[in-house]
């Protein structure tokens, strides 16, 4: 789904939300915060204007994990063809598993 005609800038990531039951690794937060999993479908160039530096970004198709407070969802969201997408920042990502030549769910 990296062919979505959406450009992302800076340290932002466009991710497709992965159902919890499809995640190969399940993270647990000691505070009980819900963990979400997503596949990176587009990313910015990694330029952090606050620090005036380029930051390393997860690869396209990488699986990322991020916390989501029950009261406040992370990032802006939209749905395309029954897939939920979010625009999150690199700072939200706790863990990124690089792609290994396969995709989680072929399109």
GROMACS elastic network, one bead per residue, 0.5 to 0.9 nm:
[ bonds ]
;  ai    aj funct       b0    kb
    1     4     6  0.60672   500
    1    16     6  0.86031   500
    1    41     6  0.61231   500
    1    42     6  0.89081   500
    1    61     6  0.87608   500
    1   106     6  0.88574   500
    1   107     6  0.70086   500
    2     5     6  0.84092   500
    2    40     6  0.81514   500
    2    42     6  0.61390   500
    2    60     6  0.73693   500
    2    61     6  0.78898   500
    3     6     6  0.82164   500
    3    41     6  0.80168   500
    3    42     6  0.86212   500
    4     7     6  0.84981   500
    4    41     6  0.78542   500
    4    42     6  0.81209   500
    6    14     6  0.86010   500
    6    42     6  0.75782   500
    7    14     6  0.87970   500
    7    42     6  0.70764   500
    7    43     6  0.76171   500
    7    44     6  0.75518   500
    8    11     6  0.84640   500
    8    12     6  0.63326   500
    8    13     6  0.67114   500
    8    14     6  0.69707   500
    8    42     6  0.64467   500
    8    43     6  0.53577   500
    8    45     6  0.79890   500
    8    87     6  0.85440   500
    9    12     6  0.60163   500
    9    13     6  0.81860   500
    9    43     6  0.69008   500
    9    45     6  0.60777   500
    9    46     6  0.76632   500
    9    47     6  0.81239   500
   10    13     6  0.87024   500
   10    43     6  0.80397   500
   10    45     6  0.53686   500
   10    46     6  0.50219   500
   10    48     6  0.60721   500
   10    49     6  0.76367   500
   10    54     6  0.87416   500
   10    89     6  0.88063   500
   11    43     6  0.74617   500
   11    44     6  0.55257   500
   11    45     6  0.68168   500
   11    47     6  0.61027   500
   11    48     6  0.60781   500
   11    49     6  0.89105   500
   11    54     6  0.86430   500
   11    55     6  0.74683   500
   11    56     6  0.89251   500
   11    57     6  0.74847   500
   11    88     6  0.87068   500
   11    89     6  0.57924   500
   11    90     6  0.54720   500
   11    91     6  0.81410   500
   12    42     6  0.87348   500
   12    43     6  0.60157   500
   12    44     6  0.54706   500
   12    45     6  0.84982   500
   12    46     6  0.76934   500
   12    57     6  0.89631   500
   12    87     6  0.66562   500
   12    88     6  0.56815   500
   12    90     6  0.58465   500
   12    91     6  0.88100   500
   13    40     6  0.66918   500
   13    41     6  0.77586   500
   13    42     6  0.59926   500
   13    44     6  0.63922   500
   13    57     6  0.85294   500
   13    58     6  0.85775   500
   13    86     6  0.79971   500
   13    87     6  0.56264   500
   13    88     6  0.53635   500
   13    89     6  0.58954   500
   13    90     6  0.66959   500
   14    39     6  0.85094   500
   14    40     6  0.60347   500
   14    41     6  0.57505   500
   14    42     6  0.50075   500
   14    43     6  0.60096   500
   14    44     6  0.86551   500
   14    85     6  0.68274   500
   14    86     6  0.57153   500
   14    88     6  0.65351   500
   14    89     6  0.87356   500
   15    18     6  0.89963   500
   15    37     6  0.89928   500
   15    38     6  0.55707   500
   15    39     6  0.52440   500
   15    41     6  0.54193   500
   15    42     6  0.69984   500
   15    43     6  0.85684   500
   15    61     6  0.89052   500
   15    63     6  0.88455   500
   15    64     6  0.84366   500
   15    84     6  0.84631   500
   15    85     6  0.54734   500
   15    86     6  0.53436   500
   15    87     6  0.64239   500
   15    88     6  0.75450   500
   16    37     6  0.85189   500
   16    38     6  0.51780   500
   16    39     6  0.50982   500
   16    40     6  0.64882   500
   16    41     6  0.67057   500
   16    83     6  0.67487   500
   16    84     6  0.57952   500
   16    86     6  0.65554   500
   17    36     6  0.74473   500
   17    37     6  0.60369   500
   17    39     6  0.65363   500
   17    40     6  0.89916   500
   17    83     6  0.72979   500
   17    84     6  0.55560   500
   17    85     6  0.58187   500
   17    86     6  0.72179   500
   18    21     6  0.83312   500
   18    22     6  0.66117   500
   18    23     6  0.69767   500
   18    36     6  0.76197   500
   18    37     6  0.53315   500
   18    39     6  0.68069   500
   18    63     6  0.87112   500
   18    83     6  0.87913   500
   18    84     6  0.83753   500
   18   104     6  0.87030   500
   19    22     6  0.54584   500
   19    23     6  0.69006   500
   19    36     6  0.81290   500
   19    37     6  0.72013   500
   19    38     6  0.82510   500
   20    23     6  0.53896   500
   20    24     6  0.88063   500
   20    26     6  0.79208   500
   20    35     6  0.84853   500
   20    36     6  0.70763   500
   20    37     6  0.68322   500
   21    24     6  0.80973   500
   22    25     6  0.89745   500
   22   104     6  0.82315   500
   23    26     6  0.65920   500
   23    37     6  0.68579   500
   23    38     6  0.88090   500
   23    63     6  0.87855   500
   23   104     6  0.88417   500
   26    35     6  0.81213   500
   26    37     6  0.89441   500
   27    35     6  0.66933   500
   27    65     6  0.80123   500
   28    31     6  0.86742   500
   28    32     6  0.72942   500
   28    33     6  0.80249   500
   28    34     6  0.79633   500
   28    35     6  0.71652   500
   29    32     6  0.51685   500
   29    33     6  0.56402   500
   29    34     6  0.72577   500
   29    35     6  0.73937   500
   29    67     6  0.80790   500
   30    33     6  0.76423   500
   32    35     6  0.89029   500
   33    67     6  0.63700   500
   33    68     6  0.64244   500
   33    69     6  0.57778   500
   33    70     6  0.72319   500
   34    66     6  0.86041   500
   34    67     6  0.58554   500
   34    68     6  0.53640   500
   34    69     6  0.63599   500
   34    70     6  0.69725   500
   35    65     6  0.66752   500
   35    66     6  0.57342   500
   35    68     6  0.59289   500
   35    69     6  0.86127   500
   36    64     6  0.82960   500
   36    65     6  0.56497   500
   36    66     6  0.54198   500
   36    67     6  0.61160   500
   36    68     6  0.65699   500
   37    63     6  0.68120   500
   37    64     6  0.56961   500
   37    66     6  0.66017   500
   37    67     6  0.89149   500
   38    62     6  0.82579   500
   38    63     6  0.55476   500
   38    64     6  0.53763   500
   38    65     6  0.65665   500
   38    66     6  0.84296   500
   38    85     6  0.85057   500
   38    86     6  0.87184   500
   39    60     6  0.78153   500
   39    61     6  0.54144   500
   39    62     6  0.56542   500
   39    64     6  0.63030   500
   39   103     6  0.88881   500
   39   104     6  0.79925   500
   40    43     6  0.72668   500
   40    58     6  0.75013   500
   40    59     6  0.71280   500
   40    60     6  0.51654   500
   40    62     6  0.54884   500
   40    63     6  0.64272   500
   40    64     6  0.72133   500
   41    59     6  0.88250   500
   41    60     6  0.55517   500
   41    61     6  0.59575   500
   41    62     6  0.83482   500
   42    59     6  0.87728   500
   42    60     6  0.62831   500
   42    61     6  0.85487   500
   43    46     6  0.79227   500
   43    57     6  0.75354   500
   43    58     6  0.80222   500
   43    59     6  0.81684   500
   43    60     6  0.73468   500
   44    47     6  0.76874   500
   44    57     6  0.80327   500
   45    48     6  0.89631   500
   45    54     6  0.77538   500
   45    55     6  0.84701   500
   45    57     6  0.79267   500
   46    53     6  0.82073   500
   46    54     6  0.51425   500
   46    56     6  0.63303   500
   46    57     6  0.60365   500
   46    90     6  0.85896   500
   47    50     6  0.89109   500
   47    51     6  0.86190   500
   47    52     6  0.70770   500
   47    53     6  0.58087   500
   47    55     6  0.62305   500
   48    51     6  0.56090   500
   48    52     6  0.56143   500
   48    53     6  0.54359   500
   48    54     6  0.58355   500
   48    55     6  0.66996   500
   49    53     6  0.68849   500
   49    54     6  0.85300   500
   50    53     6  0.80626   500
   51    54     6  0.84629   500
   55    90     6  0.88742   500
   57    90     6  0.72455   500
   58    61     6  0.84944   500
   58    62     6  0.62292   500
   58    63     6  0.84826   500
   58    64     6  0.80196   500
   58    90     6  0.84969   500
   58    96     6  0.64206   500
   58    97     6  0.81803   500
   58    98     6  0.71069   500
   59    62     6  0.53226   500
   59    63     6  0.88200   500
   59    96     6  0.86710   500
   59    97     6  0.88884   500
   59    98     6  0.63728   500
   59    99     6  0.71672   500
   60    63     6  0.87693   500
   60    98     6  0.84036   500
   60    99     6  0.76031   500
   61    98     6  0.74984   500
   61    99     6  0.57112   500
   61   102     6  0.85922   500
   61   103     6  0.67416   500
   61   104     6  0.82947   500
   62    96     6  0.63302   500
   62    97     6  0.55007   500
   62   100     6  0.85647   500
   62   103     6  0.87515   500
   63    95     6  0.81850   500
   63    96     6  0.56098   500
   63    97     6  0.51091   500
   63    98     6  0.66821   500
   63    99     6  0.73167   500
   63   104     6  0.85237   500
   64    93     6  0.63750   500
   64    94     6  0.73360   500
   64    95     6  0.55330   500
   64    97     6  0.62999   500
   64    98     6  0.86664   500
   65    92     6  0.85609   500
   65    93     6  0.59238   500
   65    94     6  0.57020   500
   65    95     6  0.52183   500
   65    96     6  0.65332   500
   65    97     6  0.86834   500
   66    74     6  0.87510   500
   66    92     6  0.58378   500
   66    94     6  0.53484   500
   66    95     6  0.72159   500
   67    74     6  0.81802   500
   67    92     6  0.72943   500
   67    93     6  0.79074   500
   67    94     6  0.76307   500
   68    71     6  0.84107   500
   68    72     6  0.70307   500
   68    73     6  0.57952   500
   68    74     6  0.61726   500
   69    72     6  0.52339   500
   69    73     6  0.62813   500
   69    74     6  0.79356   500
   70    73     6  0.70843   500
   73    76     6  0.83367   500
   74    77     6  0.85357   500
   74    86     6  0.78267   500
   74    87     6  0.81468   500
   74    88     6  0.65462   500
   74    89     6  0.89025   500
   74    92     6  0.79432   500
   75    86     6  0.59249   500
   75    87     6  0.51387   500
   75    89     6  0.75884   500
   76    85     6  0.83169   500
   76    86     6  0.54998   500
   76    87     6  0.52722   500
   76    88     6  0.72192   500
   77    84     6  0.70912   500
   77    85     6  0.54707   500
   77    87     6  0.63821   500
   78    83     6  0.84891   500
   78    84     6  0.59779   500
   78    85     6  0.53814   500
   78    86     6  0.66151   500
   78    87     6  0.88723   500
   79    82     6  0.61367   500
   79    83     6  0.54948   500
   79    85     6  0.59417   500
   79    86     6  0.88139   500
   80    83     6  0.53551   500
   80    84     6  0.66555   500
   80    85     6  0.76724   500
   81    84     6  0.84544   500
   88    91     6  0.82383   500
   88    92     6  0.66377   500
   88    93     6  0.82382   500
   89    92     6  0.55417   500
   89    93     6  0.73786   500
   90    93     6  0.55019   500
   90    94     6  0.88186   500
   91    94     6  0.78954   500
   93    96     6  0.72091   500
   97   100     6  0.88824   500
   99   102     6  0.66701   500
   99   103     6  0.73488   500
  100   103     6  0.80501   500
  102   105     6  0.86443   500
  102   106     6  0.85658   500
  103   106     6  0.60590   500
